[in-house]
Amino acid sequence: MRILDYGYPLSPIPREAVEMKVKMKFNVEHINIRVTKNEEYFKKYVKEAHKRNFKVLVYFNVHAYERRFALEHPDWVQKRDDGSIVDNLYGVRVAPCVNSPFRNWSVNVIRELATKYDIDGVFLDGPAYYPRACYCDYCKKKFKEKYGHELPKWEDWGNPVWNEFIEFRYESIAEFLKACEKGLKEVKSDAVIYMNSNGLWPAWVNARDNRRLIKYQDILGAEGGFIFYTRPIDIPLWKPGATAKLLETQSNGKPTVIFIAGDHKPYSYYPLTEAEVRLLYADTIANGANPWFAPRKTQFELVTEINKFIEENSEYFEGTKSIAKVALVWSSRTADFYGASVPKIDFLPPGAKVGKASLTRDFTEAFYGYYEALFRSHIPFDVIDDEFLERENLDKYDVIVMPNVACLSQRIVNRLKEYVERGGNIIATYETSLYNEWGESLEDFSLSELFGVTFDKKILGPFEWDYVAIKERAEVLSDQILDNVPSPRFGIATKALERTKVLAVFREKSPGRYLPLQLESKYPAVTLKEYGKGKSIYLACSFDSSYWTLRLKDFRLLLTDPVLKLSHKIIELENAPPTLEVTVRKKADMLIVHLVNFTGDMQRPIEWITPVHNVVVKVHNVESVNRARALKLKKNLKFTIYENIVEVKVPRVNDHEVLVIE
């Protein structure tokens, strides 16, 4: 799918309006619900669209309305804990509550649309809850009936009733979507419905749990391509790709979509640079998702070129699967109940501050740091979640990476132990498994037996100018790592158990700079434990979040060396900068290697992409090859095969190259 969101027709003549969109090589659109008010026009428009196999989904905003909505329906809007209404979305809008009569009204709107018009589906922008909401009478009554007590204070962390409130908000959003899906399918069973779901940020903030929501929608989409909102340099290059990886895990095999905005957030009338648009598209496709794009007029020519490439090569993008042997965990439980910083997103009112992230606990930074390290080391990997750890096949991965995944259920703990005992490997950092699934602290790591250490009941640090001493490499740490590396900001005091190898220790804190290295402390910093047929690497400090902040080479090596040593090699790149992302996907007898080139002018927004030349790609576990073709270059490339490795030299990568090995 190549989905357009331009809101309104490009011409007062239906045929011309559709033709202009088709010429831009889109094949699906979200069209604003206001267009449906002109009944005669819209019926002709849909008819013309279907002549060209162009799908029309009505865009229905169910999360933010003009303030007069609150005057017309004062009991339909979300209320904060102090009784005031949520009226500052995008600075000036109010939020409807899904537990109010707004739900039935929305369902009736959807049913009417499907009855009057031959639409292909409905896209819901929202619904969502907002910070300090909702405390309206409908929510109070429903919560009391379900749980037997009053709503808790806002962000009353540690109170079991607050946990119930988080669940209540999640369930309320899911019930709204379920009702909308039912209303649409009863009228038009083949119509699709999906909503603006959650991306890589704590889901509790807007109460959108993708695992619950996927049951009631046909597509899973999120705003992985909405950038920047804040200092551009702080936004990960790989935001759309990371979001696509997570959605692929959560979608139950349904199509995924990354929403890409053509404007430089928050400036709605200021377009992104051409380079940024190209990379947003490329990273989306490289990770198996479909692009949705809301362009500015100045971007029409650019998007036509990109869409043309996707259309011409659609067979290599549709129905592919990642073959990564490494998984990085995004834990919604940890993000919700332990602490994770919330990035600026469209679904947060201006100035909103939520969550309990702190200097010593920020799951977002740990995840970002480990993702960045894998990305820059050319290691293909998937992103999995708590639900995957609880219920799905862990054995598809050689290594599972847990970046400060603090909150684990007992079921996940048991499954991880069984996974490693069978021959799997895990790498974990910092406070992983020191809390249960509700964020309640434990006396010891629930994975203590697996880690080969016990918790010594204190946090180490903050370290200012201190060091970790490498004691042993044990075939999992390379010689590239220096004998003494800077200590991350914080660490965990642990004691090593019997038969646990201590690979590194913290040095004692130094009273100042320009002093000799301090003595080695008794506290392990990196340990290796063999458990059954597998291994566990535990890094008792925040190397991941510190790498996100400092980008020290040795931090990256400490994070990625064990991954490379403990996993089967899928692909190698030579003569490639760290900013060349690689993903490997499979379809039938084809391997599809995506090379996304983020190498640019050392700034964000990127204005200039620097081409890379003569990249050597070595794909492992390949017995025979008929052809190696570079889709962007439109040429077959020479290849050699030896020891089940196919080697191809890609002469040039601009923004994106796709190497198909058949």
FIPASE-941809 format. One record per residue (C-alpha): x, y, z; residue number from 1; residue in three letters. Coordinates in steps of 0.05 Angstrom, whole numbers, plus 5000, padded with zeros to 4 digits. Layout:
<pts>
     xx     yy     zz   num   residu
      X      Y      Z   NUM      ALA
...
</pts>
This chain:
<pts>
     xx     yy     zz   num   residu
   5000   5000   5000     1      MET
   5021   5071   4985     2      ARG
   4973   5113   5026     3      ILE
   4960   5187   5014     4      LEU
   4934   5234   5066     5      ASP
   4921   5301   5034     6      TYR
   4854   5312   5067     7      GLY
   4816   5342   5009     8      TYR
   4806   5330   4935     9      PRO
   4856   5364   4889    10      LEU
   4802   5385   4840    11      SER
   4727   5402   4841    12      PRO
   4719   5350   4786    13      ILE
   4719   5280   4817    14      PRO
   4754   5246   4758    15      ARG
   4810   5297   4757    16      GLU
   4819   5294   4832    17      ALA
   4828   5219   4831    18      VAL
   4873   5221   4770    19      GLU
   4921   5270   4803    20      MET
   4930   5223   4863    21      LYS
   4938   5162   4819    22      VAL
   4992   5199   4779    23      LYS
   5030   5208   4844    24      MET
   5029   5131   4847    25      LYS
   4986   5126   4910    26      PHE
   4936   5069   4912    27      ASN
   4900   5084   4978    28      VAL
   4880   5148   5012    29      GLU
   4851   5177   5076    30      HIS
   4801   5229   5055    31      ILE
   4773   5278   5105    32      ASN
   4703   5263   5131    33      ILE
   4682   5334   5113    34      ARG
   4684   5316   5040    35      VAL
   4628   5266   5051    36      THR
   4581   5324   5068    37      LYS
   4577   5339   4993    38      ASN
   4540   5274   4979    39      GLU
   4535   5279   4903    40      GLU
   4609   5297   4895    41      TYR
   4633   5243   4941    42      PHE
   4592   5187   4908    43      LYS
   4622   5206   4841    44      LYS
   4691   5211   4872    45      TYR
   4689   5141   4901    46      VAL
   4662   5113   4835    47      LYS
   4720   5145   4797    48      GLU
   4770   5120   4848    49      ALA
   4746   5048   4841    50      HIS
   4753   5051   4766    51      LYS
   4827   5061   4778    52      ARG
   4833   5009   4834    53      ASN
   4845   5067   4882    54      PHE
   4819   5052   4952    55      LYS
   4783   5106   4992    56      VAL
   4784   5105   5068    57      LEU
   4748   5161   5105    58      VAL
   4790   5197   5156    59      TYR
   4749   5205   5220    60      PHE
   4780   5246   5276    61      ASN
   4759   5218   5343    62      VAL
   4811   5249   5388    63      HIS
   4810   5326   5382    64      ALA
   4754   5375   5368    65      TYR
   4744   5450   5367    66      GLU
   4724   5480   5433    67      ARG
   4653   5492   5411    68      ARG
   4645   5416   5415    69      PHE
   4650   5423   5491    70      ALA
   4595   5476   5491    71      LEU
   4549   5431   5449    72      GLU
   4565   5368   5488    73      HIS
   4593   5388   5556    74      PRO
   4587   5317   5584    75      ASP
   4623   5284   5525    76      TRP
   4692   5314   5538    77      VAL
   4750   5287   5580    78      GLN
   4759   5318   5648    79      LYS
   4822   5325   5689    80      ARG
   4828   5304   5761    81      ASP
   4813   5376   5783    82      ASP
   4748   5378   5744    83      GLY
   4773   5421   5687    84      SER
   4764   5397   5616    85      ILE
   4821   5376   5571    86      VAL
   4820   5435   5524    87      ASP
   4892   5446   5502    88      ASN
   4904   5393   5450    89      LEU
   4947   5425   5396    90      TYR
   4939   5486   5440    91      GLY
   4865   5497   5425    92      VAL
   4824   5433   5421    93      ARG
   4783   5390   5468    94      VAL
   4784   5314   5476    95      ALA
   4722   5270   5474    96      PRO
   4715   5214   5524    97      CYS
   4705   5143   5497    98      VAL
   4660   5124   5556    99      ASN
   4611   5181   5542   100      SER
   4554   5181   5491   101      PRO
   4609   5201   5442   102      PHE
   4621   5127   5431   103      ARG
   4551   5112   5405   104      ASN
   4552   5176   5364   105      TRP
   4618   5155   5331   106      SER
   4591   5085   5315   107      VAL
   4529   5116   5283   108      ASN
   4573   5162   5240   109      VAL
   4612   5102   5216   110      ILE
   4550   5062   5201   111      ARG
   4520   5120   5162   112      GLU
   4583   5128   5121   113      LEU
   4584   5054   5103   114      ALA
   4510   5055   5086   115      THR
   4511   5117   5042   116      LYS
   4577   5107   5006   117      TYR
   4616   5050   4975   118      ASP
   4677   5067   5016   119      ILE
   4734   5017   5027   120      ASP
   4741   5031   5100   121      GLY
   4751   5081   5157   122      VAL
   4813   5107   5190   123      PHE
   4805   5132   5261   124      LEU
   4853   5186   5283   125      ASP
   4850   5167   5356   126      GLY
   4819   5153   5403   127      PRO
   4865   5170   5460   128      ALA
   4865   5190   5533   129      TYR
   4908   5248   5555   130      TYR
   4948   5266   5617   131      PRO
   4906   5275   5680   132      ARG
   4845   5245   5646   133      ALA
   4793   5221   5648   134      CYS
   4754   5238   5711   135      TYR
   4687   5252   5677   136      CYS
   4623   5225   5709   137      ASP
   4618   5168   5659   138      TYR
   4688   5144   5675   139      CYS
   4677   5152   5750   140      LYS
   4612   5111   5747   141      LYS
   4641   5057   5702   142      LYS
   4704   5050   5744   143      PHE
   4665   5045   5808   144      LYS
   4620   4991   5779   145      GLU
   4679   4951   5754   146      LYS
   4729   4957   5811   147      TYR
   4685   4977   5870   148      GLY
   4720   5042   5890   149      HIS
   4733   5113   5868   150      GLU
   4783   5135   5817   151      LEU
   4854   5145   5845   152      PRO
   4895   5208   5845   153      LYS
   4932   5221   5780   154      TRP
   4999   5184   5775   155      GLU
   4992   5153   5844   156      ASP
   5047   5103   5828   157      TRP
   5051   5044   5876   158      GLY
   4976   5048   5892   159      ASN
   4942   4984   5866   160      PRO
   4882   5027   5848   161      VAL
   4926   5068   5801   162      TRP
   4946   5003   5766   163      ASN
   4872   4988   5758   164      GLU
   4860   5057   5729   165      PHE
   4915   5045   5677   166      ILE
   4880   4979   5658   167      GLU
   4813   5014   5657   168      PHE
   4838   5067   5608   169      ARG
   4868   5013   5563   170      TYR
   4804   4973   5563   171      GLU
   4761   5034   5550   172      SER
   4799   5051   5486   173      ILE
   4796   4979   5463   174      ALA
   4721   4976   5476   175      GLU
   4711   5038   5434   176      PHE
   4750   5009   5376   177      LEU
   4712   4943   5383   178      LYS
   4646   4979   5378   179      ALA
   4668   5019   5317   180      CYS
   4693   4956   5282   181      GLU
   4627   4920   5296   182      LYS
   4587   4979   5271   183      GLY
   4626   4982   5205   184      LEU
   4629   4907   5192   185      LYS
   4555   4898   5204   186      GLU
   4541   4946   5147   187      VAL
   4600   4930   5101   188      LYS
   4636   4866   5120   189      SER
   4694   4875   5072   190      ASP
   4710   4946   5094   191      ALA
   4774   4956   5133   192      VAL
   4782   4996   5197   193      ILE
   4844   5017   5234   194      TYR
   4867   5072   5281   195      MET
   4927   5114   5299   196      ASN
   4960   5066   5347   197      SER
   5019   5070   5394   198      ASN
   5092   5077   5374   199      GLY
   5157   5071   5412   200      LEU
   5137   5107   5475   201      TRP
   5101   5088   5540   202      PRO
   5032   5065   5519   203      ALA
   4997   5083   5585   204      TRP
   5002   5157   5569   205      VAL
   4948   5154   5515   206      ASN
   4921   5085   5536   207      ALA
   4934   5053   5469   208      ARG
   4957   4981   5477   209      ASP
   4971   4953   5408   210      ASN
   4964   4881   5430   211      ARG
   4893   4893   5453   212      ARG
   4875   4939   5395   213      LEU
   4899   4893   5339   214      ILE
   4841   4847   5353   215      LYS
   4793   4899   5327   216      TYR
   4830   4928   5267   217      GLN
   4854   4904   5200   218      ASP
   4919   4943   5198   219      ILE
   4967   4967   5252   220      LEU
   4995   5036   5242   221      GLY
   5033   5088   5283   222      ALA
   5067   5155   5276   223      GLU
   5138   5130   5267   224      GLY
   5150   5182   5213   225      GLY
   5128   5245   5250   226      PHE
   5191   5285   5266   227      ILE
   5220   5329   5299   228      PHE
   5181   5369   5352   229      TYR
   5245   5385   5390   230      THR
   5320   5391   5378   231      ARG
   5327   5351   5313   232      PRO
   5394   5321   5332   233      ILE
   5360   5285   5390   234      ASP
   5313   5246   5345   235      ILE
   5337   5176   5326   236      PRO
   5354   5168   5252   237      LEU
   5318   5101   5256   238      TRP
   5252   5123   5287   239      LYS
   5208   5097   5230   240      PRO
   5246   5031   5224   241      GLY
   5244   5018   5299   242      ALA
   5169   5031   5300   243      THR
   5159   4985   5240   244      ALA
   5198   4929   5274   245      LYS
   5154   4935   5336   246      LEU
   5089   4937   5296   247      LEU
   5109   4876   5256   248      GLU
   5116   4838   5322   249      THR
   5049   4863   5348   250      GLN
   5006   4859   5285   251      SER
   4990   4784   5286   252      ASN
   5009   4780   5213   253      GLY
   4965   4838   5191   254      LYS
   4993   4895   5148   255      PRO
   5031   4950   5183   256      THR
   5035   5024   5165   257      VAL
   5083   5079   5185   258      ILE
   5052   5148   5184   259      PHE
   5101   5198   5153   260      ILE
   5086   5272   5158   261      ALA
   5115   5317   5105   262      GLY
   5121   5376   5153   263      ASP
   5177   5391   5202   264      HIS
   5140   5383   5268   265      LYS
   5112   5425   5300   266      PRO
   5112   5472   5240   267      TYR
   5052   5449   5199   268      SER
   5068   5494   5140   269      TYR
   5143   5482   5137   270      TYR
   5164   5420   5096   271      PRO
   5217   5369   5114   272      LEU
   5279   5368   5071   273      THR
   5280   5321   5012   274      GLU
   5334   5279   5045   275      ALA
   5293   5268   5108   276      GLU
   5231   5247   5067   277      VAL
   5272   5198   5026   278      ARG
   5301   5167   5089   279      LEU
   5234   5163   5125   280      LEU
   5206   5125   5066   281      TYR
   5267   5080   5058   282      ALA
   5270   5060   5131   283      ASP
   5196   5044   5131   284      THR
   5201   4998   5071   285      ILE
   5266   4966   5094   286      ALA
   5230   4942   5157   287      ASN
   5169   4913   5123   288      GLY
   5118   4968   5133   289      ALA
   5074   5006   5084   290      ASN
   5084   5082   5078   291      PRO
   5029   5132   5092   292      TRP
   5048   5202   5071   293      PHE
   5018   5270   5084   294      ALA
   5056   5314   5034   295      PRO
   5062   5388   5024   296      ARG
   5051   5411   4952   297      LYS
   5125   5423   4943   298      THR
   5136   5348   4955   299      GLN
   5089   5321   4901   300      PHE
   5144   5309   4850   301      GLU
   5190   5277   4902   302      LEU
   5137   5229   4928   303      VAL
   5117   5210   4857   304      THR
   5188   5187   4844   305      GLU
   5191   5147   4909   306      ILE
   5123   5115   4900   307      ASN
   5140   5097   4828   308      LYS
   5200   5057   4853   309      PHE
   5157   5021   4904   310      ILE
   5103   5006   4853   311      GLU
   5151   4979   4802   312      GLU
   5184   4933   4853   313      ASN
   5125   4916   4897   314      SER
   5137   4841   4891   315      GLU
   5201   4850   4932   316      TYR
   5167   4889   4987   317      PHE
   5101   4853   4997   318      GLU
   5096   4790   5039   319      GLY
   5168   4790   5063   320      THR
   5192   4767   5132   321      LYS
   5253   4786   5173   322      SER
   5304   4731   5181   323      ILE
   5341   4765   5239   324      ALA
   5370   4719   5293   325      LYS
   5374   4774   5345   326      VAL
   5316   4806   5382   327      ALA
   5316   4871   5422   328      LEU
   5261   4876   5474   329      VAL
   5214   4936   5479   330      TRP
   5178   4924   5545   331      SER
   5112   4961   5552   332      SER
   5108   4937   5624   333      ARG
   5175   4969   5639   334      THR
   5158   5032   5601   335      ALA
   5092   5037   5638   336      ASP
   5110   5017   5710   337      PHE
   5185   5027   5719   338      TYR
   5200   5092   5685   339      GLY
   5212   5116   5614   340      ALA
   5218   5185   5585   341      SER
   5162   5205   5538   342      VAL
   5184   5239   5473   343      PRO
   5145   5297   5445   344      LYS
   5089   5269   5402   345      ILE
   5025   5294   5370   346      ASP
   4983   5262   5425   347      PHE
   5012   5303   5482   348      LEU
   4985   5372   5498   349      PRO
   5037   5428   5500   350      PRO
   5078   5427   5564   351      GLY
   5051   5360   5589   352      ALA
   5098   5322   5635   353      LYS
   5082   5250   5651   354      VAL
   5115   5187   5676   355      GLY
   5167   5172   5729   356      LYS
   5231   5170   5689   357      ALA
   5291   5195   5727   358      SER
   5367   5198   5723   359      LEU
   5372   5127   5751   360      THR
   5314   5096   5713   361      ARG
   5297   5111   5641   362      ASP
   5279   5051   5598   363      PHE
   5271   5094   5536   364      THR
   5344   5116   5537   365      GLU
   5367   5044   5550   366      ALA
   5328   5019   5490   367      PHE
   5351   5076   5446   368      TYR
   5423   5064   5465   369      GLY
   5422   4990   5451   370      TYR
   5384   5001   5386   371      TYR
   5435   5052   5364   372      GLU
   5492   5004   5379   373      ALA
   5462   4947   5339   374      LEU
   5444   4994   5282   375      PHE
   5514   5022   5277   376      ARG
   5545   4952   5280   377      SER
   5506   4927   5219   378      HIS
   5470   4873   5260   379      ILE
   5401   4855   5233   380      PRO
   5351   4848   5290   381      PHE
   5278   4849   5307   382      ASP
   5241   4885   5362   383      VAL
   5198   4841   5406   384      ILE
   5153   4857   5466   385      ASP
   5128   4828   5531   386      ASP
   5072   4790   5497   387      GLU
   5123   4757   5451   388      PHE
   5165   4736   5511   389      LEU
   5104   4708   5545   390      GLU
   5073   4669   5488   391      ARG
   5112   4664   5424   392      GLU
   5170   4624   5396   393      ASN
   5234   4648   5429   394      LEU
   5276   4595   5395   395      ASP
   5274   4632   5328   396      LYS
   5328   4677   5359   397      TYR
   5399   4661   5378   398      ASP
   5403   4721   5424   399      VAL
   5351   4761   5462   400      ILE
   5375   4830   5485   401      VAL
   5342   4861   5546   402      MET
   5361   4935   5554   403      PRO
   5343   4949   5627   404      ASN
   5278   4909   5621   405      VAL
   5264   4919   5694   406      ALA
   5192   4892   5698   407      CYS
   5182   4818   5684   408      LEU
   5125   4770   5700   409      SER
   5141   4703   5730   410      GLN
   5117   4670   5665   411      ARG
   5169   4709   5625   412      ILE
   5223   4691   5676   413      VAL
   5207   4617   5670   414      ASN
   5206   4620   5594   415      ARG
   5272   4656   5591   416      LEU
   5305   4604   5636   417      LYS
   5278   4548   5592   418      GLU
   5300   4585   5529   419      TYR
   5372   4592   5554   420      VAL
   5373   4521   5581   421      GLU
   5355   4496   5511   422      ARG
   5413   4535   5480   423      GLY
   5389   4606   5473   424      GLY
   5428   4666   5497   425      ASN
   5407   4730   5533   426      ILE
   5443   4795   5544   427      ILE
   5414   4840   5598   428      ALA
   5433   4906   5629   429      THR
   5426   4945   5694   430      TYR
   5360   4933   5732   431      GLU
   5332   4879   5686   432      THR
   5286   4833   5727   433      SER
   5291   4873   5792   434      LEU
   5216   4888   5789   435      TYR
   5153   4849   5778   436      ASN
   5105   4864   5721   437      GLU
   5071   4919   5762   438      TRP
   5136   4956   5777   439      GLY
   5141   4930   5849   440      GLU
   5214   4922   5870   441      SER
   5240   4853   5887   442      LEU
   5292   4831   5938   443      GLU
   5334   4801   5884   444      ASP
   5336   4793   5808   445      PHE
   5282   4744   5786   446      SER
   5334   4723   5736   447      LEU
   5389   4717   5789   448      SER
   5401   4643   5774   449      GLU
   5407   4659   5700   450      LEU
   5452   4719   5710   451      PHE
   5496   4684   5761   452      GLY
   5494   4744   5808   453      VAL
   5453   4768   5868   454      THR
   5432   4839   5882   455      PHE
   5473   4872   5937   456      ASP
   5418   4922   5953   457      LYS
   5446   4987   5926   458      LYS
   5456   5030   5864   459      ILE
   5528   5049   5848   460      LEU
   5545   5120   5826   461      GLY
   5535   5171   5800   462      PRO
   5603   5161   5767   463      PHE
   5635   5224   5740   464      GLU
   5705   5205   5715   465      TRP
   5709   5133   5736   466      ASP
   5726   5068   5702   467      TYR
   5708   4995   5690   468      VAL
   5767   4947   5687   469      ALA
   5764   4890   5637   470      ILE
   5789   4825   5671   471      LYS
   5774   4771   5620   472      GLU
   5750   4768   5547   473      ARG
   5722   4697   5550   474      ALA
   5711   4695   5475   475      GLU
   5653   4744   5479   476      VAL
   5691   4810   5485   477      LEU
   5738   4830   5429   478      SER
   5809   4856   5436   479      ASP
   5786   4922   5408   480      GLN
   5758   4940   5477   481      ILE
   5808   4977   5520   482      LEU
   5830   4947   5587   483      ASP
   5798   5007   5622   484      ASN
   5735   5039   5596   485      VAL
   5696   5097   5625   486      PRO
   5642   5075   5674   487      SER
   5570   5089   5656   488      PRO
   5534   5139   5701   489      ARG
   5503   5086   5746   490      PHE
   5513   5013   5763   491      GLY
   5483   4958   5805   492      ILE
   5519   4928   5865   493      ALA
   5520   4852   5856   494      THR
   5555   4790   5882   495      LYS
   5577   4736   5834   496      ALA
   5551   4666   5847   497      LEU
   5592   4603   5840   498      GLU
   5614   4585   5769   499      ARG
   5600   4655   5744   500      THR
   5656   4687   5704   501      LYS
   5670   4760   5721   502      VAL
   5692   4793   5657   503      LEU
   5697   4865   5684   504      ALA
   5693   4901   5750   505      VAL
   5680   4972   5772   506      PHE
   5739   5011   5797   507      ARG
   5730   5049   5862   508      GLU
   5703   5120   5854   509      LYS
   5757   5171   5843   510      SER
   5755   5235   5886   511      PRO
   5774   5277   5826   512      GLY
   5802   5281   5756   513      ARG
   5876   5278   5736   514      TYR
   5888   5223   5787   515      LEU
   5916   5153   5778   516      PRO
   5866   5097   5763   517      LEU
   5833   5075   5827   518      GLN
   5836   5004   5855   519      LEU
   5788   4952   5829   520      GLU
   5725   4946   5871   521      SER
   5691   4881   5892   522      LYS
   5632   4894   5846   523      TYR
   5626   4859   5779   524      PRO
   5608   4902   5719   525      ALA
   5602   4847   5666   526      VAL
   5590   4774   5680   527      THR
   5582   4710   5639   528      LEU
   5541   4651   5663   529      LYS
   5533   4585   5627   530      GLU
   5463   4558   5639   531      TYR
   5444   4492   5609   532      GLY
   5464   4495   5535   533      LYS
   5461   4571   5532   534      GLY
   5495   4632   5560   535      LYS
   5475   4695   5597   536      SER
   5514   4760   5594   537      ILE
   5496   4810   5648   538      TYR
   5521   4882   5646   539      LEU
   5510   4911   5716   540      ALA
   5509   4982   5692   541      CYS
   5476   5029   5643   542      SER
   5523   5019   5583   543      PHE
   5462   5025   5537   544      ASP
   5433   5091   5561   545      SER
   5503   5118   5569   546      SER
   5519   5100   5497   547      TYR
   5457   5138   5475   548      TRP
   5484   5199   5512   549      THR
   5559   5194   5500   550      LEU
   5568   5149   5438   551      ARG
   5634   5120   5463   552      LEU
   5661   5066   5417   553      LYS
   5678   5019   5475   554      ASP
   5607   5023   5501   555      PHE
   5582   5001   5433   556      ARG
   5631   4944   5431   557      LEU
   5612   4920   5501   558      LEU
   5539   4919   5479   559      LEU
   5549   4887   5411   560      THR
   5610   4841   5416   561      ASP
   5570   4788   5456   562      PRO
   5514   4793   5406   563      VAL
   5561   4778   5348   564      LEU
   5597   4722   5385   565      LYS
   5533   4687   5407   566      LEU
   5491   4691   5344   567      SER
   5496   4659   5275   568      HIS
   5521   4708   5224   569      LYS
   5470   4728   5171   570      ILE
   5506   4784   5135   571      ILE
   5570   4824   5136   572      GLU
   5585   4891   5105   573      LEU
   5654   4916   5086   574      GLU
   5674   4986   5065   575      ASN
   5609   5011   5097   576      ALA
   5601   5068   5146   577      PRO
   5564   5056   5212   578      PRO
   5508   5100   5185   579      THR
   5490   5049   5132   580      LEU
   5432   5009   5160   581      GLU
   5423   4937   5137   582      VAL
   5361   4893   5142   583      THR
   5351   4824   5111   584      VAL
   5282   4798   5092   585      ARG
   5259   4735   5057   586      LYS
   5204   4717   5008   587      LYS
   5200   4648   4977   588      ALA
   5270   4635   4948   589      ASP
   5291   4708   4949   590      MET
   5332   4745   5000   591      LEU
   5321   4820   5001   592      ILE
   5376   4862   5031   593      VAL
   5359   4934   5045   594      HIS
   5415   4985   5052   595      LEU
   5390   5052   5080   596      VAL
   5442   5106   5077   597      ASN
   5437   5157   5133   598      PHE
   5506   5184   5118   599      THR
   5496   5259   5110   600      GLY
   5520   5328   5127   601      ASP
   5528   5315   5202   602      MET
   5465   5351   5222   603      GLN
   5390   5342   5229   604      ARG
   5349   5357   5189   605      PRO
   5394   5323   5138   606      ILE
   5400   5365   5076   607      GLU
   5451   5325   5038   608      TRP
   5459   5250   5034   609      ILE
   5531   5228   5020   610      THR
   5532   5168   4973   611      PRO
   5573   5108   4994   612      VAL
   5612   5068   4942   613      HIS
   5635   4997   4932   614      ASN
   5600   4966   4992   615      VAL
   5617   4892   4998   616      VAL
   5557   4851   5020   617      VAL
   5569   4780   5045   618      LYS
   5505   4740   5057   619      VAL
   5515   4675   5096   620      HIS
   5480   4607   5091   621      ASN
   5467   4612   5016   622      VAL
   5479   4549   4976   623      GLU
   5464   4573   4905   624      SER
   5447   4639   4870   625      VAL
   5417   4652   4802   626      ASN
   5419   4727   4804   627      ARG
   5438   4787   4847   628      ALA
   5401   4850   4826   629      ARG
   5405   4922   4853   630      ALA
   5335   4951   4845   631      LEU
   5353   5024   4849   632      LYS
   5412   5017   4802   633      LEU
   5368   4974   4757   634      LYS
   5424   4926   4742   635      LYS
   5448   4856   4756   636      ASN
   5512   4853   4797   637      LEU
   5569   4803   4794   638      LYS
   5573   4755   4852   639      PHE
   5617   4699   4878   640      THR
   5599   4641   4923   641      ILE
   5645   4606   4971   642      TYR
   5633   4566   5035   643      GLU
   5558   4581   5032   644      ASN
   5571   4655   5028   645      ILE
   5550   4698   4969   646      VAL
   5591   4761   4961   647      GLU
   5567   4821   4921   648      VAL
   5598   4890   4911   649      LYS
   5546   4945   4908   650      VAL
   5578   5002   4868   651      PRO
   5537   5059   4898   652      ARG
   5484   5071   4950   653      VAL
   5450   5138   4950   654      ASN
   5393   5141   5000   655      ASP
   5370   5069   4992   656      HIS
   5390   5007   4954   657      GLU
   5354   4941   4952   658      VAL
   5395   4880   4935   659      LEU
   5354   4820   4913   660      VAL
   5389   4753   4915   661      ILE
   5350   4698   4880   662      GLU
</pts>
